[in-house]
Amino acid sequence: MGILHYGTDSAPIHIADRALAHLKVVVVAKLRRQESFTVSWQHPAEDGTGRSTIWMHPSIPVRFEFDEAVGPELNRAWIEELAHSANALGGITLVAEHVGTDADNSPESDGRPEVPAA
């Protein structure tokens, strides 16, 4: 389970390593272009229902921490889906990875990236 550290006083945001690796590509690209945007996700079932959103801005420190020493092979289609949502009015919505040509979800058990409440 990876961790997204955003800002200096915020609680760590736990995200599955694979999802975090894909999110990192899009976040870094947007921040490199000095673009601000939101990132939203649904809370996992064990944290109750709900969702969270953070405002990403180039002046706010961000750090990606991974459990795995080696990064996963990236899924270009997933990155493109996240990037497309990043450019939309609602910002990035962290969605589960779709594998193959059907709508199968990634290895996450409930079809959503593992992200507890911040």
C-alpha positions in Angstrom: 0.0 0.0 0.0 1.5 3.3 -1.1 1.0 6.7 0.5 0.4 10.1 -1.0 1.7 12.8 1.2 0.2 16.2 0.2 0.9 19.4 2.1 2.8 19.5 5.3 0.0 19.0 7.8 -2.3 16.6 6.0 -2.9 13.0 7.0 -1.3 10.5 4.7 -3.6 9.1 1.9 -3.2 5.4 1.5 -3.5 4.2 -2.1 -2.6 0.8 -3.6 0.9 0.9 -5.1 -0.3 0.2 -8.7 -3.0 2.9 -8.6 -0.5 5.4 -7.0 2.1 4.7 -9.7 -0.5 5.6 -12.4 -1.8 8.6 -10.5 1.8 9.9 -10.1 2.4 10.0 -13.8 -0.7 12.3 -14.3 -0.1 14.4 -11.2 3.5 15.1 -12.1 2.7 16.0 -15.7 0.0 18.5 -14.6 2.1 20.1 -11.8 5.1 20.3 -14.2 2.9 22.5 -16.4 2.0 24.6 -13.4 -1.7 23.4 -13.6 -3.9 23.1 -10.5 -6.7 20.5 -10.4 -8.6 18.2 -8.0 -8.1 14.5 -7.2 -11.2 12.7 -5.9 -11.7 9.1 -4.7 -14.3 6.9 -2.9 -13.5 5.7 0.6 -13.1 1.9 0.9 -15.9 0.0 2.5 -14.0 -0.5 5.8 -13.9 3.3 6.3 -17.7 3.7 5.7 -19.3 5.4 2.7 -18.1 8.7 1.4 -15.5 10.3 -0.8 -12.7 12.8 -0.6 -11.3 15.5 -2.8 -8.0 17.4 -2.6 -6.9 20.5 -4.5 -3.5 19.9 -6.1 -1.4 23.0 -6.7 2.2 23.3 -7.8 3.2 25.3 -4.7 2.0 22.6 -2.3 4.5 19.8 -1.5 3.6 16.3 -2.7 5.4 13.0 -2.1 4.6 9.6 -3.4 5.7 6.7 -1.2 5.6 3.1 -2.5 5.9 -0.2 -0.6 7.3 -2.0 -3.6 10.9 -1.3 -4.6 10.2 -1.8 -8.3 7.5 0.1 -10.0 4.8 -1.8 -11.9 4.4 -1.9 -15.7 2.2 1.0 -16.5 -1.1 0.6 -18.3 -1.2 3.4 -20.9 -5.1 3.3 -21.2 -5.5 3.8 -17.5 -3.1 6.8 -17.5 -5.0 8.3 -20.5 -8.3 7.8 -18.6 -6.9 9.6 -15.5 -5.3 12.3 -17.7 -8.6 12.8 -19.5 -10.4 13.3 -16.2 -7.7 15.6 -15.0 -8.5 18.0 -17.9 -12.2 17.9 -17.2 -14.0 20.3 -14.9 -14.3 17.8 -12.1 -10.6 17.0 -12.0 -9.0 13.5 -11.6 -11.3 10.9 -10.4 -9.3 7.9 -9.2 -11.0 5.0 -10.8 -10.2 1.3 -10.9 -8.0 0.0 -13.7 -9.8 -1.8 -16.6 -7.9 -4.8 -17.8 -8.2 -6.0 -21.4 -11.0 -5.0 -23.6 -13.8 -5.7 -21.2 -14.7 -3.9 -18.0 -12.9 -6.2 -15.6 -11.5 -4.4 -12.7 -7.9 -4.5 -11.4 -6.8 -6.8 -8.7 -8.3 -4.6 -6.0 -10.9 -6.6 -4.3 -13.9 -4.3 -4.6 -13.0 -2.8 -8.0 -11.9 0.5 -6.4 -8.4 1.6 -5.6 -7.6 1.2 -1.9 -7.8 4.7 -0.6 -9.0 5.3 3.0 -10.3 8.7 4.2 -7.7 11.4 4.6 
